[in-house]
Amino acid sequence: MKFSTLSPVHLKAFNIPTPEAEVRFHPTRRWRFDYAWKGKKVAVELEGGVWQYGRHNRAASYIKDMEKYNAAAELGWKVLRYTPQNIDYEQIARVLS
């Protein structure tokens, strides 16, 4: 279940097209991006639990995330990572332009 999302109000305010959610990007792995603009190969990952010992902060999961993001870079994707509270819509707009 997704507890955070990109704000439609902010997307509209910054003239950002609506992204697809839960986008599979790898030809053989089951990895997904939280949000992506496939035509631009730009993705947004919302990282939760950064102030607690959550999934993304444990060593094994952190290493798996690095593998995922490196594979995405190898396939030509730009991946922007934010906490749900710190989404930089101006940056997303710049990267998409």
MODELLER restraints for C-alpha pairs under 7 A, 6 or more apart:
rsr = mdl.restraints
at = mdl.atoms
rsr.add(forms.Gaussian(group=physical.xy_distance, feature=features.Distance(at['CA:4:A'], at['CA:84:A']), mean=5.98, stdev=0.5))
rsr.add(forms.Gaussian(group=physical.xy_distance, feature=features.Distance(at['CA:10:A'], at['CA:89:A']), mean=6.98, stdev=0.5))
rsr.add(forms.Gaussian(group=physical.xy_distance, feature=features.Distance(at['CA:11:A'], at['CA:17:A']), mean=6.79, stdev=0.5))
rsr.add(forms.Gaussian(group=physical.xy_distance, feature=features.Distance(at['CA:11:A'], at['CA:18:A']), mean=6.98, stdev=0.5))
rsr.add(forms.Gaussian(group=physical.xy_distance, feature=features.Distance(at['CA:14:A'], at['CA:89:A']), mean=6.74, stdev=0.5))
rsr.add(forms.Gaussian(group=physical.xy_distance, feature=features.Distance(at['CA:14:A'], at['CA:90:A']), mean=6.77, stdev=0.5))
rsr.add(forms.Gaussian(group=physical.xy_distance, feature=features.Distance(at['CA:14:A'], at['CA:93:A']), mean=6.57, stdev=0.5))
rsr.add(forms.Gaussian(group=physical.xy_distance, feature=features.Distance(at['CA:16:A'], at['CA:93:A']), mean=5.95, stdev=0.5))
rsr.add(forms.Gaussian(group=physical.xy_distance, feature=features.Distance(at['CA:19:A'], at['CA:35:A']), mean=5.82, stdev=0.5))
rsr.add(forms.Gaussian(group=physical.xy_distance, feature=features.Distance(at['CA:19:A'], at['CA:36:A']), mean=5.31, stdev=0.5))
rsr.add(forms.Gaussian(group=physical.xy_distance, feature=features.Distance(at['CA:19:A'], at['CA:37:A']), mean=5.29, stdev=0.5))
rsr.add(forms.Gaussian(group=physical.xy_distance, feature=features.Distance(at['CA:20:A'], at['CA:35:A']), mean=5.50, stdev=0.5))
rsr.add(forms.Gaussian(group=physical.xy_distance, feature=features.Distance(at['CA:20:A'], at['CA:36:A']), mean=5.40, stdev=0.5))
rsr.add(forms.Gaussian(group=physical.xy_distance, feature=features.Distance(at['CA:20:A'], at['CA:37:A']), mean=6.46, stdev=0.5))
rsr.add(forms.Gaussian(group=physical.xy_distance, feature=features.Distance(at['CA:21:A'], at['CA:34:A']), mean=5.56, stdev=0.5))
rsr.add(forms.Gaussian(group=physical.xy_distance, feature=features.Distance(at['CA:21:A'], at['CA:35:A']), mean=4.45, stdev=0.5))
rsr.add(forms.Gaussian(group=physical.xy_distance, feature=features.Distance(at['CA:21:A'], at['CA:36:A']), mean=6.56, stdev=0.5))
rsr.add(forms.Gaussian(group=physical.xy_distance, feature=features.Distance(at['CA:22:A'], at['CA:32:A']), mean=5.44, stdev=0.5))
rsr.add(forms.Gaussian(group=physical.xy_distance, feature=features.Distance(at['CA:22:A'], at['CA:33:A']), mean=5.39, stdev=0.5))
rsr.add(forms.Gaussian(group=physical.xy_distance, feature=features.Distance(at['CA:22:A'], at['CA:34:A']), mean=4.84, stdev=0.5))
rsr.add(forms.Gaussian(group=physical.xy_distance, feature=features.Distance(at['CA:22:A'], at['CA:35:A']), mean=5.96, stdev=0.5))
rsr.add(forms.Gaussian(group=physical.xy_distance, feature=features.Distance(at['CA:23:A'], at['CA:32:A']), mean=4.98, stdev=0.5))
rsr.add(forms.Gaussian(group=physical.xy_distance, feature=features.Distance(at['CA:23:A'], at['CA:33:A']), mean=5.13, stdev=0.5))
rsr.add(forms.Gaussian(group=physical.xy_distance, feature=features.Distance(at['CA:23:A'], at['CA:34:A']), mean=6.74, stdev=0.5))
rsr.add(forms.Gaussian(group=physical.xy_distance, feature=features.Distance(at['CA:23:A'], at['CA:35:A']), mean=6.50, stdev=0.5))
rsr.add(forms.Gaussian(group=physical.xy_distance, feature=features.Distance(at['CA:23:A'], at['CA:36:A']), mean=6.34, stdev=0.5))
rsr.add(forms.Gaussian(group=physical.xy_distance, feature=features.Distance(at['CA:24:A'], at['CA:30:A']), mean=6.60, stdev=0.5))
rsr.add(forms.Gaussian(group=physical.xy_distance, feature=features.Distance(at['CA:24:A'], at['CA:31:A']), mean=5.79, stdev=0.5))
rsr.add(forms.Gaussian(group=physical.xy_distance, feature=features.Distance(at['CA:24:A'], at['CA:32:A']), mean=4.29, stdev=0.5))
rsr.add(forms.Gaussian(group=physical.xy_distance, feature=features.Distance(at['CA:24:A'], at['CA:33:A']), mean=6.49, stdev=0.5))
rsr.add(forms.Gaussian(group=physical.xy_distance, feature=features.Distance(at['CA:25:A'], at['CA:31:A']), mean=6.78, stdev=0.5))
rsr.add(forms.Gaussian(group=physical.xy_distance, feature=features.Distance(at['CA:25:A'], at['CA:32:A']), mean=6.26, stdev=0.5))
rsr.add(forms.Gaussian(group=physical.xy_distance, feature=features.Distance(at['CA:33:A'], at['CA:43:A']), mean=6.35, stdev=0.5))
rsr.add(forms.Gaussian(group=physical.xy_distance, feature=features.Distance(at['CA:33:A'], at['CA:44:A']), mean=6.79, stdev=0.5))
rsr.add(forms.Gaussian(group=physical.xy_distance, feature=features.Distance(at['CA:33:A'], at['CA:45:A']), mean=6.13, stdev=0.5))
rsr.add(forms.Gaussian(group=physical.xy_distance, feature=features.Distance(at['CA:34:A'], at['CA:44:A']), mean=6.16, stdev=0.5))
rsr.add(forms.Gaussian(group=physical.xy_distance, feature=features.Distance(at['CA:34:A'], at['CA:45:A']), mean=5.20, stdev=0.5))
rsr.add(forms.Gaussian(group=physical.xy_distance, feature=features.Distance(at['CA:34:A'], at['CA:46:A']), mean=6.73, stdev=0.5))
rsr.add(forms.Gaussian(group=physical.xy_distance, feature=features.Distance(at['CA:35:A'], at['CA:43:A']), mean=5.60, stdev=0.5))
rsr.add(forms.Gaussian(group=physical.xy_distance, feature=features.Distance(at['CA:35:A'], at['CA:44:A']), mean=5.13, stdev=0.5))
rsr.add(forms.Gaussian(group=physical.xy_distance, feature=features.Distance(at['CA:35:A'], at['CA:45:A']), mean=6.66, stdev=0.5))
rsr.add(forms.Gaussian(group=physical.xy_distance, feature=features.Distance(at['CA:36:A'], at['CA:42:A']), mean=5.71, stdev=0.5))
rsr.add(forms.Gaussian(group=physical.xy_distance, feature=features.Distance(at['CA:36:A'], at['CA:43:A']), mean=4.11, stdev=0.5))
rsr.add(forms.Gaussian(group=physical.xy_distance, feature=features.Distance(at['CA:36:A'], at['CA:44:A']), mean=6.16, stdev=0.5))
rsr.add(forms.Gaussian(group=physical.xy_distance, feature=features.Distance(at['CA:37:A'], at['CA:43:A']), mean=6.31, stdev=0.5))
rsr.add(forms.Gaussian(group=physical.xy_distance, feature=features.Distance(at['CA:40:A'], at['CA:96:A']), mean=6.80, stdev=0.5))
rsr.add(forms.Gaussian(group=physical.xy_distance, feature=features.Distance(at['CA:41:A'], at['CA:76:A']), mean=6.89, stdev=0.5))
rsr.add(forms.Gaussian(group=physical.xy_distance, feature=features.Distance(at['CA:41:A'], at['CA:77:A']), mean=4.82, stdev=0.5))
rsr.add(forms.Gaussian(group=physical.xy_distance, feature=features.Distance(at['CA:41:A'], at['CA:78:A']), mean=6.33, stdev=0.5))
rsr.add(forms.Gaussian(group=physical.xy_distance, feature=features.Distance(at['CA:42:A'], at['CA:77:A']), mean=5.72, stdev=0.5))
rsr.add(forms.Gaussian(group=physical.xy_distance, feature=features.Distance(at['CA:42:A'], at['CA:78:A']), mean=4.83, stdev=0.5))
rsr.add(forms.Gaussian(group=physical.xy_distance, feature=features.Distance(at['CA:42:A'], at['CA:79:A']), mean=5.98, stdev=0.5))
rsr.add(forms.Gaussian(group=physical.xy_distance, feature=features.Distance(at['CA:43:A'], at['CA:78:A']), mean=6.19, stdev=0.5))
rsr.add(forms.Gaussian(group=physical.xy_distance, feature=features.Distance(at['CA:43:A'], at['CA:79:A']), mean=4.76, stdev=0.5))
rsr.add(forms.Gaussian(group=physical.xy_distance, feature=features.Distance(at['CA:43:A'], at['CA:80:A']), mean=6.11, stdev=0.5))
rsr.add(forms.Gaussian(group=physical.xy_distance, feature=features.Distance(at['CA:44:A'], at['CA:79:A']), mean=5.77, stdev=0.5))
rsr.add(forms.Gaussian(group=physical.xy_distance, feature=features.Distance(at['CA:44:A'], at['CA:80:A']), mean=4.81, stdev=0.5))
rsr.add(forms.Gaussian(group=physical.xy_distance, feature=features.Distance(at['CA:44:A'], at['CA:81:A']), mean=5.84, stdev=0.5))
rsr.add(forms.Gaussian(group=physical.xy_distance, feature=features.Distance(at['CA:45:A'], at['CA:80:A']), mean=6.21, stdev=0.5))
rsr.add(forms.Gaussian(group=physical.xy_distance, feature=features.Distance(at['CA:45:A'], at['CA:81:A']), mean=4.81, stdev=0.5))
rsr.add(forms.Gaussian(group=physical.xy_distance, feature=features.Distance(at['CA:45:A'], at['CA:82:A']), mean=6.36, stdev=0.5))
rsr.add(forms.Gaussian(group=physical.xy_distance, feature=features.Distance(at['CA:46:A'], at['CA:81:A']), mean=5.97, stdev=0.5))
rsr.add(forms.Gaussian(group=physical.xy_distance, feature=features.Distance(at['CA:46:A'], at['CA:82:A']), mean=5.06, stdev=0.5))
rsr.add(forms.Gaussian(group=physical.xy_distance, feature=features.Distance(at['CA:46:A'], at['CA:83:A']), mean=5.28, stdev=0.5))
rsr.add(forms.Gaussian(group=physical.xy_distance, feature=features.Distance(at['CA:46:A'], at['CA:84:A']), mean=5.75, stdev=0.5))
rsr.add(forms.Gaussian(group=physical.xy_distance, feature=features.Distance(at['CA:47:A'], at['CA:81:A']), mean=6.80, stdev=0.5))
rsr.add(forms.Gaussian(group=physical.xy_distance, feature=features.Distance(at['CA:47:A'], at['CA:82:A']), mean=5.90, stdev=0.5))
rsr.add(forms.Gaussian(group=physical.xy_distance, feature=features.Distance(at['CA:47:A'], at['CA:83:A']), mean=4.92, stdev=0.5))
rsr.add(forms.Gaussian(group=physical.xy_distance, feature=features.Distance(at['CA:47:A'], at['CA:84:A']), mean=6.95, stdev=0.5))
rsr.add(forms.Gaussian(group=physical.xy_distance, feature=features.Distance(at['CA:48:A'], at['CA:83:A']), mean=6.03, stdev=0.5))
rsr.add(forms.Gaussian(group=physical.xy_distance, feature=features.Distance(at['CA:48:A'], at['CA:84:A']), mean=6.98, stdev=0.5))
rsr.add(forms.Gaussian(group=physical.xy_distance, feature=features.Distance(at['CA:49:A'], at['CA:56:A']), mean=6.92, stdev=0.5))
rsr.add(forms.Gaussian(group=physical.xy_distance, feature=features.Distance(at['CA:50:A'], at['CA:57:A']), mean=6.72, stdev=0.5))
rsr.add(forms.Gaussian(group=physical.xy_distance, feature=features.Distance(at['CA:55:A'], at['CA:61:A']), mean=6.18, stdev=0.5))
rsr.add(forms.Gaussian(group=physical.xy_distance, feature=features.Distance(at['CA:56:A'], at['CA:62:A']), mean=5.41, stdev=0.5))
